Structures are given as C-alpha cells and as structure tokens.
Amino acid sequence: MPLTEPYDDHLPEQEWVAGVQDAGEDESAQLGAGPVDAEDTAGVEDTAGAEDAAGVEDAADADAPEAEPVLPEPVRQRIVSLTAAVLPGLPGDELPVPLRRVAKFAPNRRARLGAPAIAAQLTADPLFRQRVTARVLTDAGDLGAAVVEGTAPAAADPVEVAALAYLVRPKGWRDLIEASGAAVRAEADSAVVAELVREAEQRATRAEHDRAVARVEAEKLRDELARVREELGQLREENRQLGRTLRETQARERRANELLATERGRAARATADTEAELRRARARLAEAEAAAGVARASAKEARSVDDARLWLLLETIGQAAVGLRRELALDPVEKLPADFVADAFADQSAATPAGAAARARDTDDPARLDQLLALPRAHLVVDGYNVTKRGFGEMSLEQQRKRLITGLGGIAAQTGDEVTVVFDGAERMHGLPPAPRGVRVLFSRKGETADELIRRLVRAEPSGRPVVVVSSDREVADGVRRHGAYPLGADSLLRRLARS
C-alpha cells in the first residue's frame, strides 16, 4: 500500500501489516537498513563505506541533501525499538497516519510488525523524528545529554549511542554511527574468534578423549589378542586330542565290523537251525490237528449220547410235573402274589420263610440282570423314582414315569416276565398313561413309602421264585436280600433300557 494513500482503520491487522511491509520496503532502506546477517552488514560497510562517504561529499558540494548512512543491523533494530516504545505516548494528531494502527499494537508486536512503517516515517518525516527524539532523550537521561553534545561516554553501549545519535543528529553524528559500526564489527569478530577458540578447545578435548579411548581400545585389543592366542593354543591341543580320538574310534569301528561279520555268520546258522526246527514243529502240529479232529469226532458222539440222556430226563420231569398237577387238581391261576399285595395293601408277617436266605445272592453286577431275567417265571420289581432320578432327573416327574414305564413295557414284551414298578405317592397320580401289557404300576399309600411296599411285594412271593429288585438304595437292597430276592443297582436297568 503506498504511503501517500489514505489509511483505512477497518483493515484487518495482518493485511495492514503485510501492506505496510510491502509499501515500506523501499522507504525503510533509506533508514540504512541492511541485510539481517551481520556478516553481510559488515561487508556492505566495508565495500560501500568509501563510496557513501564520497557520495556524501559530492552531494554536499552540490548543495544536495545528504544520503542516509548504512546502519548496522543492531543499531537499526534499536532505533525501531526506541521509536515503537514512545508511539503510544504521542498525541493522535502528532502520529503519522500509517503509524496510528501500529501504536495500538501490543508492546512485543509493535517493533516486530511495525518496523517497516516506523523506519519509513523516521526517514521521510523529520518533524516526527524530532518528536520521537524529544521523548527518547527524556528517557535516556545523562547518556542522551552526552550524545546531544556530540560525545560518547567510554562505558556506554555503542549501539545505544549510535541509535541516539541517529535520532538527535548532533554535530559528528555520522562519526558516532561509524564508530558504533566498528565496535559492533569488533564484537562480532571477537565473538567469531571466541567461537573459533572454543571450537579449537573442543576439538583438542575431543582429540585428547579420542586418544584416551584409543589407548583403552588398544589395551583391550592386546588383551583380546592374548586371549585369542590362548584359545588358539587350546584349540590346537583339542585338535590333537580329537585326532587321537578319531584314530581310536576308527580302530574300534574296524573291530566292530569284524565282530559284526562273525555275528552275521552265527545268525545265519541260527536261522537255518530255526527254520529246520520250524519245519519239524509244523509236522508235529499237523499230527496234533489230525488227533484233535479224531478227538472232536469222539466228543461229538459222546455229547449226542449226553443230550439224549438229558432230553429223556427233562421229559420224565415234565411228565411227572403234569401228573403231579393233575393229582393235586391245581387249576391255572388268574392272580399272582403281587396282585394281592397291590389290591389289599395288607400287612404281611415279617417272618422270613424257610429257605429264603438260601436263594439270596450278594451281587450288584449290572451284567447279572439279563441272566436273572432269563430264569423261568422271574419277577422284576423296580424302585421307580430311584431309577428315574438317577438316569433322567432333568425331566419332570410325569415325563420320568412315562419314560420308565414305556421302557419296562419293552422288557416285559421281550422276556415275558412279570414286571412291577413302584412309585412314592399318597394317592394314584391322575393323567398317567395306560400301563403296557405285562407291567404293573403301584403307588404307595399315605403313611407308607415305596421301600416298604417293595419289601411287602418280595415277602409275598413264594419261596424258590426268582425275584429281582432294582434299586440303588442300600436299605432296600439289604431288606430284600434277607427275604431271598436278587438286589441290583439302578445302573444295570438304565443300561438295559439304553441298549433296547
């Protein structure tokens, strides 16, 4: 934005700063702003100092305005900082239009963002520079008074002296700026020299450290070399030992091969002898098989005779049983002992019939169930809930009863035996499906358990009839065993049901 155009207070701050920087680059150059780099500044002063001085003299001779001196970068920054610090204190009508917005910036942003506009106004507006100088001298105190007189205290900062000399412009102010530039260059050269010395010292320190490290590494390498030589000697000794071991092993291998050949010959002879013995054994086996065939034929004939005798004996017993039934005038019965117990539920004598203990068996083998059911006129008594809760207790009681009764119907149909299943219950359950053919379903009465009903069923059977009681209750098993029944565990029946 050209410096001569009206100032717009409504422009955004960043756009305004960019415009001021673009428009003030040329005018800020008049303040003597050189490149930021100190080396470039020094170069400009070294190469252009004579030309600027000659140009100033020629311009003075020609009655032309003197050109602005080339300022060192620290001096230029200090001039801008001093001006930015006094901007808020100037009245609004004394502020140039381009700097009114800069005066409202924060202190830390005023010198940084408004530097181009400040430099341009200091160069182009002497009246503004005089107003700034008056306030800066007030803040500078004795140093400002000395600069006004054209002198610079020896202990004063050359940058501060040069900045005040540029603003005040007393007699010889260019010399003060030149002296400040020389001092800045001397400080820069001193800093460079100090940096070079510091780098040299650092390189010397690193070199000394590297030499110490190299000495340590050399010691380590010497130790490592000694260790490697020692290990090499050990490896050579181990190599000699391994060589001797190899030779001994080869000798043993040769002896083993010789022994192997000898044993192979012996094995061949033993194989021949074994084959001959095998042939002899096979001949004896053939003779034994022929003798066994003759013996089997003789045994078959003897068994035929035994079968004939057994058939004749059974026929005689059967005819005797028929004659005895006819002589006793025994008619076929319509009710069995268990039916009387089921109908009457009468208390029976607890006395054990004579000979009942003789038919009891101390066995709980599930494999015995099929053998016992194969006996003629066997009676199977089942403790209902004891079996169902052990086999399929996850079902409801109704489903348990139905499944057990259905399975017992299959057993009754296969074996033709009498089957009775007893459940606990104060009264007969309603909704029970019809019992299969050959299966009797009983429920204990109120005040009586299924165990007591099972024991009464066993006591009602005649002595000599095979009665099988299925229950895992030890008291039930012991009770029925005393009355001559065969107690079996619930697992035997569950396996039998699963198989069928």
Order of alpha helices (4+ residues) and beta strands (2+ residues): alpha-alpha-alpha-alpha-alpha-alpha-alpha-alpha-alpha-alpha-alpha-alpha-alpha-beta-alpha-alpha-beta-beta-alpha-beta-alpha-beta-alpha
